[in-house]
């Protein structure tokens, strides 16, 4: 693995502001690339894919390929025409599916960059280099390759290698009907090639050709091991973006996909079966019904209540105000000291509340929730405070909204989790706010204008003689 200095950071998803080298130009900041190929049962497809990778413009000494055989019968083998540094790993048990296979390969890989390519992809000569050049200049890149779907029947390994060496894989299929990835093209057109800032820019991420730096892959947790088809790629893209990744469509990373895409054949049934899992793990209104009181595996908002020397009752009031709010797709991490005199009160009070988790250290962010809120103890929130703040936050004009609270030393902070993660990668704790302001923008608002203060809140009550007197203070 090659180590190099920290690279630049992009604002929001403005990848056009970055200046990668032209393809074929000398490499001044080289990166090693590990290509991960999950494969199952189709040896001829794999043979063509590896033949194409054997003729890449990216330096051979900076390229390794890890083929992950996901229980093929008979087992897959490595053909003669393949990159010099190619290994074969077989998955036998303890997980299944393309996500699991990709993750197994990623854990075996040693490159600075992890490039995931499907076994039915015939990559053009500059495919790997086109991915790598972005990772040479930015740590946060999530690069997307492009493909046309086409019948490759009758095409041989030698023909593939020759066409790729000559730099035009398209000559292999001249005269054959080709189909673009139409829905991805539509998303790119709608978002000006993903430069229009919105919360679902991760949608075009598909595993057929996608790359990240290995450090970002580790930070966001890698590919999930979902058994259900049609969610693994989408959920991976969602977490890449939420971790502060810059999604970059790279048309020079071109390839041919061998045959039709499976979703085009039975897409309606795949969509029906994946919908429940997506609703649980992708916190986005597009995939999640607005059911009040519903708890999800990944809440939309993760609230962190940091440690405090205030009383348990002060902590309780702040947390209960949050729970009593009209925005309830959330979970709360409450930091407490298990050695304190009142530690048992925290456990007794919240042990059965599914949306509250007691922790001994404050999490760095609410990842993989797209929104992270830091709420100092002593803050009181009206019943509509969260819905109002979230509505403002979802205008996407700022990555951080700071809410001043009279009588509380620290502001309430509402972060886009992706802004928080990217800011951490370019700054230390002391410079975090400055980094966020530079990369995503910051707005200050008065808590009094948004139902946030210290005097009263949504859970108001008076506790006396061992019981609560609702509606009184």
Buried (B, 14 or more C-beta within 10 A) or exposed (E): EEEEEEBEBBBBBEBEEBEBBEBEEEBEEBBBBBBBBBBBBBBBBBBBBBBBBBBBBBBEEBBBBBBBBBEBEEEBEBBEBBBEBBBBBEBEEEBBBBBBBBBBBBEBBEBBBBBBBBBBBBBBBBBBBBBBBBBBBBBBBBBBBBBBBBBBEEBBBEBBBBBBBEBEBBEBBEEEEBEEBEEBEEBBEEBEBBBEBEBBBBBBBBBBBBBBBBBBBEBBBBBBBBEBBBBBBBBBBBBBBBBBBBBBBBEBBBBBBBBEBEBEEEEEEBEEBBBEBBBBBBBBEEBBEEEEEEEBEBBBBBBBBBBBEEEBEBBBBBBBBBBBBEBBBBBBBBBBEEEEEBBEBBEEBBEEBEBBEBEEEBEEBBBBBBBBBBBBBBBBBBBBBBBBBBEBBBEBEBBBBBBBBEEBEBBBBBBBBBBBBBBBBBBEEEEBBEBBBBBBBBBEBEBEEBBBBBEBBBBBBEEEEEEEEEEEE
